[in-house]
Amino acid sequence: MYCVCKEHVELAIDHFVDEYEDAPDLVNLTTTKFAEWQPPEHCEWCAAPAVVLVL
């Protein structure tokens, strides 16, 4: 699972496919809210806001 900015979505997808050998689901973090989990505010690879959850 990766929380990333728009710039790093492709990199996160590549990492996911390498690790799980399957296509990930993408969730828009700006429109989706979770009851028991708060996504990180920043991308896993830079300081930009995380806007996509790759899982």
PDB file of N, CA, C and O in Angstrom:
ATOM      1  N   MET A   1       0.850  -1.162   0.000  1.00  0.00           N
ATOM      2  CA  MET A   1       0.000   0.000   0.000  1.00  0.00           C
ATOM      3  C   MET A   1       0.901   1.232   0.000  1.00  0.00           C
ATOM      4  O   MET A   1       1.832   1.336   0.799  1.00  0.00           O
ATOM      5  N   TYR A   2       0.612   2.153  -0.898  1.00  0.00           N
ATOM      6  CA  TYR A   2       1.398   3.376  -1.023  1.00  0.00           C
ATOM      7  C   TYR A   2       0.464   4.581  -1.072  1.00  0.00           C
ATOM      8  O   TYR A   2      -0.554   4.549  -1.762  1.00  0.00           O
ATOM      9  N   CYS A   3       0.799   5.628  -0.353  1.00  0.00           N
ATOM     10  CA  CYS A   3       0.098   6.903  -0.434  1.00  0.00           C
ATOM     11  C   CYS A   3       1.039   7.862  -1.137  1.00  0.00           C
ATOM     12  O   CYS A   3       2.119   8.172  -0.633  1.00  0.00           O
ATOM     13  N   VAL A   4       0.623   8.329  -2.306  1.00  0.00           N
ATOM     14  CA  VAL A   4       1.548   9.098  -3.139  1.00  0.00           C
ATOM     15  C   VAL A   4       0.887  10.329  -3.751  1.00  0.00           C
ATOM     16  O   VAL A   4      -0.337  10.462  -3.774  1.00  0.00           O
ATOM     17  N   CYS A   5       1.739  11.222  -4.243  1.00  0.00           N
ATOM     18  CA  CYS A   5       1.277  12.389  -4.993  1.00  0.00           C
ATOM     19  C   CYS A   5       1.033  11.958  -6.437  1.00  0.00           C
ATOM     20  O   CYS A   5       1.358  10.833  -6.815  1.00  0.00           O
ATOM     21  N   LYS A   6       0.464  12.846  -7.235  1.00  0.00           N
ATOM     22  CA  LYS A   6       0.168  12.525  -8.634  1.00  0.00           C
ATOM     23  C   LYS A   6       1.440  12.173  -9.410  1.00  0.00           C
ATOM     24  O   LYS A   6       1.420  11.311 -10.289  1.00  0.00           O
ATOM     25  N   GLU A   7       2.533  12.839  -9.081  1.00  0.00           N
ATOM     26  CA  GLU A   7       3.796  12.614  -9.788  1.00  0.00           C
ATOM     27  C   GLU A   7       4.340  11.197  -9.583  1.00  0.00           C
ATOM     28  O   GLU A   7       5.001  10.661 -10.472  1.00  0.00           O
ATOM     29  N   HIS A   8       4.074  10.586  -8.433  1.00  0.00           N
ATOM     30  CA  HIS A   8       4.649   9.287  -8.107  1.00  0.00           C
ATOM     31  C   HIS A   8       3.677   8.108  -8.228  1.00  0.00           C
ATOM     32  O   HIS A   8       3.988   7.006  -7.775  1.00  0.00           O
ATOM     33  N   VAL A   9       2.510   8.326  -8.831  1.00  0.00           N
ATOM     34  CA  VAL A   9       1.534   7.238  -8.987  1.00  0.00           C
ATOM     35  C   VAL A   9       2.123   6.104  -9.822  1.00  0.00           C
ATOM     36  O   VAL A   9       2.010   4.936  -9.451  1.00  0.00           O
ATOM     37  N   GLU A  10       2.742   6.439 -10.933  1.00  0.00           N
ATOM     38  CA  GLU A  10       3.302   5.409 -11.811  1.00  0.00           C
ATOM     39  C   GLU A  10       4.389   4.606 -11.102  1.00  0.00           C
ATOM     40  O   GLU A  10       4.456   3.387 -11.262  1.00  0.00           O
ATOM     41  N   LEU A  11       5.234   5.265 -10.329  1.00  0.00           N
ATOM     42  CA  LEU A  11       6.277   4.584  -9.564  1.00  0.00           C
ATOM     43  C   LEU A  11       5.659   3.640  -8.535  1.00  0.00           C
ATOM     44  O   LEU A  11       6.132   2.516  -8.365  1.00  0.00           O
ATOM     45  N   ALA A  12       4.611   4.083  -7.850  1.00  0.00           N
ATOM     46  CA  ALA A  12       3.941   3.250  -6.855  1.00  0.00           C
ATOM     47  C   ALA A  12       3.288   2.027  -7.512  1.00  0.00           C
ATOM     48  O   ALA A  12       3.335   0.924  -6.966  1.00  0.00           O
ATOM     49  N   ILE A  13       2.686   2.230  -8.675  1.00  0.00           N
ATOM     50  CA  ILE A  13       2.091   1.103  -9.402  1.00  0.00           C
ATOM     51  C   ILE A  13       3.168   0.093  -9.775  1.00  0.00           C
ATOM     52  O   ILE A  13       2.972  -1.111  -9.609  1.00  0.00           O
ATOM     53  N   ASP A  14       4.301   0.570 -10.274  1.00  0.00           N
ATOM     54  CA  ASP A  14       5.408  -0.330 -10.631  1.00  0.00           C
ATOM     55  C   ASP A  14       5.892  -1.121  -9.423  1.00  0.00           C
ATOM     56  O   ASP A  14       6.119  -2.327  -9.526  1.00  0.00           O
ATOM     57  N   HIS A  15       6.052  -0.463  -8.289  1.00  0.00           N
ATOM     58  CA  HIS A  15       6.482  -1.147  -7.066  1.00  0.00           C
ATOM     59  C   HIS A  15       5.449  -2.190  -6.639  1.00  0.00           C
ATOM     60  O   HIS A  15       5.809  -3.303  -6.257  1.00  0.00           O
ATOM     61  N   PHE A  16       4.176  -1.830  -6.704  1.00  0.00           N
ATOM     62  CA  PHE A  16       3.108  -2.749  -6.316  1.00  0.00           C
ATOM     63  C   PHE A  16       3.117  -3.989  -7.202  1.00  0.00           C
ATOM     64  O   PHE A  16       3.056  -5.111  -6.699  1.00  0.00           O
ATOM     65  N   VAL A  17       3.192  -3.796  -8.505  1.00  0.00           N
ATOM     66  CA  VAL A  17       3.188  -4.923  -9.442  1.00  0.00           C
ATOM     67  C   VAL A  17       4.421  -5.800  -9.230  1.00  0.00           C
ATOM     68  O   VAL A  17       4.316  -7.026  -9.270  1.00  0.00           O
ATOM     69  N   ASP A  18       5.579  -5.195  -9.007  1.00  0.00           N
ATOM     70  CA  ASP A  18       6.792  -5.973  -8.739  1.00  0.00           C
ATOM     71  C   ASP A  18       6.636  -6.828  -7.490  1.00  0.00           C
ATOM     72  O   ASP A  18       7.079  -7.976  -7.461  1.00  0.00           O
ATOM     73  N   GLU A  19       6.006  -6.271  -6.455  1.00  0.00           N
ATOM     74  CA  GLU A  19       5.877  -6.971  -5.179  1.00  0.00           C
ATOM     75  C   GLU A  19       4.761  -8.026  -5.187  1.00  0.00           C
ATOM     76  O   GLU A  19       4.957  -9.133  -4.686  1.00  0.00           O
ATOM     77  N   TYR A  20       3.609  -7.695  -5.745  1.00  0.00           N
ATOM     78  CA  TYR A  20       2.440  -8.570  -5.646  1.00  0.00           C
ATOM     79  C   TYR A  20       2.081  -9.284  -6.957  1.00  0.00           C
ATOM     80  O   TYR A  20       1.221 -10.165  -6.964  1.00  0.00           O
ATOM     81  N   GLU A  21       2.726  -8.911  -8.050  1.00  0.00           N
ATOM     82  CA  GLU A  21       2.457  -9.498  -9.362  1.00  0.00           C
ATOM     83  C   GLU A  21       0.979  -9.434  -9.728  1.00  0.00           C
ATOM     84  O   GLU A  21       0.422 -10.375 -10.293  1.00  0.00           O
ATOM     85  N   ASP A  22       0.362  -8.320  -9.399  1.00  0.00           N
ATOM     86  CA  ASP A  22      -1.049  -8.090  -9.689  1.00  0.00           C
ATOM     87  C   ASP A  22      -1.263  -6.583  -9.851  1.00  0.00           C
ATOM     88  O   ASP A  22      -0.479  -5.785  -9.338  1.00  0.00           O
ATOM     89  N   ALA A  23      -2.306  -6.201 -10.551  1.00  0.00           N
ATOM     90  CA  ALA A  23      -2.620  -4.786 -10.724  1.00  0.00           C
ATOM     91  C   ALA A  23      -3.243  -4.232  -9.446  1.00  0.00           C
ATOM     92  O   ALA A  23      -4.086  -4.889  -8.835  1.00  0.00           O
ATOM     93  N   PRO A  24      -2.842  -3.041  -9.039  1.00  0.00           N
ATOM     94  CA  PRO A  24      -3.405  -2.454  -7.816  1.00  0.00           C
ATOM     95  C   PRO A  24      -4.724  -1.734  -8.070  1.00  0.00           C
ATOM     96  O   PRO A  24      -5.096  -1.461  -9.211  1.00  0.00           O
ATOM     97  N   ASP A  25      -5.409  -1.440  -6.989  1.00  0.00           N
ATOM     98  CA  ASP A  25      -6.557  -0.541  -7.019  1.00  0.00           C
ATOM     99  C   ASP A  25      -6.043   0.850  -6.676  1.00  0.00           C
ATOM    100  O   ASP A  25      -5.105   0.990  -5.891  1.00  0.00           O
ATOM    101  N   LEU A  26      -6.642   1.863  -7.251  1.00  0.00           N
ATOM    102  CA  LEU A  26      -6.268   3.250  -6.966  1.00  0.00           C
ATOM    103  C   LEU A  26      -7.450   3.951  -6.320  1.00  0.00           C
ATOM    104  O   LEU A  26      -8.574   3.873  -6.816  1.00  0.00           O
ATOM    105  N   VAL A  27      -7.193   4.641  -5.206  1.00  0.00           N
ATOM    106  CA  VAL A  27      -8.237   5.351  -4.483  1.00  0.00           C
ATOM    107  C   VAL A  27      -7.837   6.820  -4.380  1.00  0.00           C
ATOM    108  O   VAL A  27      -6.726   7.143  -3.960  1.00  0.00           O
ATOM    109  N   ASN A  28      -8.747   7.696  -4.765  1.00  0.00           N
ATOM    110  CA  ASN A  28      -8.515   9.129  -4.674  1.00  0.00           C
ATOM    111  C   ASN A  28      -8.688   9.550  -3.216  1.00  0.00           C
ATOM    112  O   ASN A  28      -9.787   9.460  -2.668  1.00  0.00           O
ATOM    113  N   LEU A  29      -7.616  10.004  -2.596  1.00  0.00           N
ATOM    114  CA  LEU A  29      -7.661  10.378  -1.175  1.00  0.00           C
ATOM    115  C   LEU A  29      -8.336  11.723  -0.931  1.00  0.00           C
ATOM    116  O   LEU A  29      -8.672  12.047   0.208  1.00  0.00           O
ATOM    117  N   THR A  30      -8.536  12.502  -1.977  1.00  0.00           N
ATOM    118  CA  THR A  30      -9.196  13.793  -1.777  1.00  0.00           C
ATOM    119  C   THR A  30     -10.714  13.645  -1.711  1.00  0.00           C
ATOM    120  O   THR A  30     -11.398  14.530  -1.199  1.00  0.00           O
ATOM    121  N   THR A  31     -11.247  12.533  -2.225  1.00  0.00           N
ATOM    122  CA  THR A  31     -12.699  12.339  -2.221  1.00  0.00           C
ATOM    123  C   THR A  31     -13.148  11.174  -1.344  1.00  0.00           C
ATOM    124  O   THR A  31     -14.345  11.003  -1.117  1.00  0.00           O
ATOM    125  N   THR A  32     -12.218  10.381  -0.854  1.00  0.00           N
ATOM    126  CA  THR A  32     -12.558   9.207  -0.052  1.00  0.00           C
ATOM    127  C   THR A  32     -12.136   9.417   1.393  1.00  0.00           C
ATOM    128  O   THR A  32     -11.012   9.840   1.661  1.00  0.00           O
ATOM    129  N   LYS A  33     -13.024   9.126   2.311  1.00  0.00           N
ATOM    130  CA  LYS A  33     -12.731   9.229   3.742  1.00  0.00           C
ATOM    131  C   LYS A  33     -12.832   7.839   4.364  1.00  0.00           C
ATOM    132  O   LYS A  33     -13.675   7.036   3.964  1.00  0.00           O
ATOM    133  N   PHE A  34     -11.984   7.559   5.330  1.00  0.00           N
ATOM    134  CA  PHE A  34     -11.963   6.275   6.006  1.00  0.00           C
ATOM    135  C   PHE A  34     -12.359   6.463   7.461  1.00  0.00           C
ATOM    136  O   PHE A  34     -11.936   7.428   8.097  1.00  0.00           O
ATOM    137  N   ALA A  35     -13.156   5.563   7.991  1.00  0.00           N
ATOM    138  CA  ALA A  35     -13.652   5.688   9.361  1.00  0.00           C
ATOM    139  C   ALA A  35     -12.564   5.445  10.396  1.00  0.00           C
ATOM    140  O   ALA A  35     -12.535   6.113  11.429  1.00  0.00           O
ATOM    141  N   GLU A  36     -11.675   4.504  10.135  1.00  0.00           N
ATOM    142  CA  GLU A  36     -10.712   4.127  11.168  1.00  0.00           C
ATOM    143  C   GLU A  36      -9.263   4.252  10.729  1.00  0.00           C
ATOM    144  O   GLU A  36      -8.382   3.661  11.353  1.00  0.00           O
ATOM    145  N   TRP A  37      -8.997   5.004   9.675  1.00  0.00           N
ATOM    146  CA  TRP A  37      -7.620   5.167   9.201  1.00  0.00           C
ATOM    147  C   TRP A  37      -7.442   6.550   8.631  1.00  0.00           C
ATOM    148  O   TRP A  37      -8.268   7.015   7.844  1.00  0.00           O
ATOM    149  N   GLN A  38      -6.387   7.203   9.015  1.00  0.00           N
ATOM    150  CA  GLN A  38      -6.034   8.512   8.480  1.00  0.00           C
ATOM    151  C   GLN A  38      -4.833   8.343   7.556  1.00  0.00           C
ATOM    152  O   GLN A  38      -3.775   7.909   8.010  1.00  0.00           O
ATOM    153  N   PRO A  39      -4.966   8.670   6.286  1.00  0.00           N
ATOM    154  CA  PRO A  39      -3.816   8.554   5.389  1.00  0.00           C
ATOM    155  C   PRO A  39      -2.754   9.585   5.735  1.00  0.00           C
ATOM    156  O   PRO A  39      -3.067  10.636   6.294  1.00  0.00           O
ATOM    157  N   PRO A  40      -1.513   9.296   5.411  1.00  0.00           N
ATOM    158  CA  PRO A  40      -0.456  10.281   5.648  1.00  0.00           C
ATOM    159  C   PRO A  40      -0.706  11.542   4.817  1.00  0.00           C
ATOM    160  O   PRO A  40      -1.333  11.493   3.759  1.00  0.00           O
ATOM    161  N   GLU A  41      -0.220  12.633   5.304  1.00  0.00           N
ATOM    162  CA  GLU A  41      -0.423  13.898   4.595  1.00  0.00           C
ATOM    163  C   GLU A  41       0.505  14.044   3.399  1.00  0.00           C
ATOM    164  O   GLU A  41       0.181  14.750   2.445  1.00  0.00           O
ATOM    165  N   HIS A  42       1.674  13.373   3.444  1.00  0.00           N
ATOM    166  CA  HIS A  42       2.676  13.561   2.401  1.00  0.00           C
ATOM    167  C   HIS A  42       2.952  12.269   1.643  1.00  0.00           C
ATOM    168  O   HIS A  42       2.785  11.167   2.164  1.00  0.00           O
ATOM    169  N   CYS A  43       3.370  12.437   0.424  1.00  0.00           N
ATOM    170  CA  CYS A  43       3.754  11.342  -0.453  1.00  0.00           C
ATOM    171  C   CYS A  43       4.875  10.529   0.186  1.00  0.00           C
ATOM    172  O   CYS A  43       5.696  11.067   0.929  1.00  0.00           O
ATOM    173  N   GLU A  44       4.903   9.228  -0.108  1.00  0.00           N
ATOM    174  CA  GLU A  44       5.946   8.364   0.439  1.00  0.00           C
ATOM    175  C   GLU A  44       7.326   8.684  -0.124  1.00  0.00           C
ATOM    176  O   GLU A  44       8.335   8.325   0.483  1.00  0.00           O
ATOM    177  N   TRP A  45       7.385   9.365  -1.295  1.00  0.00           N
ATOM    178  CA  TRP A  45       8.679   9.612  -1.930  1.00  0.00           C
ATOM    179  C   TRP A  45       9.053  11.085  -2.023  1.00  0.00           C
ATOM    180  O   TRP A  45      10.149  11.411  -2.479  1.00  0.00           O
ATOM    181  N   CYS A  46       8.165  11.983  -1.598  1.00  0.00           N
ATOM    182  CA  CYS A  46       8.509  13.405  -1.613  1.00  0.00           C
ATOM    183  C   CYS A  46       7.639  14.148  -0.591  1.00  0.00           C
ATOM    184  O   CYS A  46       6.883  13.527   0.156  1.00  0.00           O
ATOM    185  N   ALA A  47       7.749  15.451  -0.567  1.00  0.00           N
ATOM    186  CA  ALA A  47       7.020  16.256   0.417  1.00  0.00           C
ATOM    187  C   ALA A  47       5.673  16.757  -0.100  1.00  0.00           C
ATOM    188  O   ALA A  47       4.975  17.486   0.606  1.00  0.00           O
ATOM    189  N   ALA A  48       5.302  16.380  -1.309  1.00  0.00           N
ATOM    190  CA  ALA A  48       4.012  16.813  -1.873  1.00  0.00           C
ATOM    191  C   ALA A  48       2.864  16.111  -1.158  1.00  0.00           C
ATOM    192  O   ALA A  48       3.065  15.043  -0.580  1.00  0.00           O
ATOM    193  N   PRO A  49       1.672  16.686  -1.186  1.00  0.00           N
ATOM    194  CA  PRO A  49       0.514  16.048  -0.548  1.00  0.00           C
ATOM    195  C   PRO A  49       0.183  14.708  -1.211  1.00  0.00           C
ATOM    196  O   PRO A  49       0.227  14.575  -2.434  1.00  0.00           O
ATOM    197  N   ALA A  50      -0.148  13.724  -0.379  1.00  0.00           N
ATOM    198  CA  ALA A  50      -0.573  12.419  -0.886  1.00  0.00           C
ATOM    199  C   ALA A  50      -2.015  12.530  -1.367  1.00  0.00           C
ATOM    200  O   ALA A  50      -2.892  12.944  -0.609  1.00  0.00           O
ATOM    201  N   VAL A  51      -2.266  12.163  -2.626  1.00  0.00           N
ATOM    202  CA  VAL A  51      -3.604  12.271  -3.187  1.00  0.00           C
ATOM    203  C   VAL A  51      -4.146  10.950  -3.729  1.00  0.00           C
ATOM    204  O   VAL A  51      -5.330  10.849  -4.054  1.00  0.00           O
ATOM    205  N   VAL A  52      -3.280   9.935  -3.827  1.00  0.00           N
ATOM    206  CA  VAL A  52      -3.706   8.630  -4.351  1.00  0.00           C
ATOM    207  C   VAL A  52      -3.206   7.519  -3.438  1.00  0.00           C
ATOM    208  O   VAL A  52      -2.044   7.504  -3.032  1.00  0.00           O
ATOM    209  N   LEU A  53      -4.094   6.600  -3.126  1.00  0.00           N
ATOM    210  CA  LEU A  53      -3.755   5.408  -2.376  1.00  0.00           C
ATOM    211  C   LEU A  53      -3.671   4.254  -3.368  1.00  0.00           C
ATOM    212  O   LEU A  53      -4.639   3.956  -4.067  1.00  0.00           O
ATOM    213  N   VAL A  54      -2.517   3.612  -3.424  1.00  0.00           N
ATOM    214  CA  VAL A  54      -2.302   2.483  -4.328  1.00  0.00           C
ATOM    215  C   VAL A  54      -2.308   1.228  -3.474  1.00  0.00           C
ATOM    216  O   VAL A  54      -1.430   1.037  -2.632  1.00  0.00           O
ATOM    217  N   LEU A  55      -3.317   0.358  -3.696  1.00  0.00           N
ATOM    218  CA  LEU A  55      -3.410  -0.866  -2.892  1.00  0.00           C
ATOM    219  C   LEU A  55      -3.942  -2.021  -3.702  1.00  0.00           C
ATOM    220  O   LEU A  55      -4.084  -3.127  -3.181  1.00  0.00           O
TER     221      LEU A  55
END
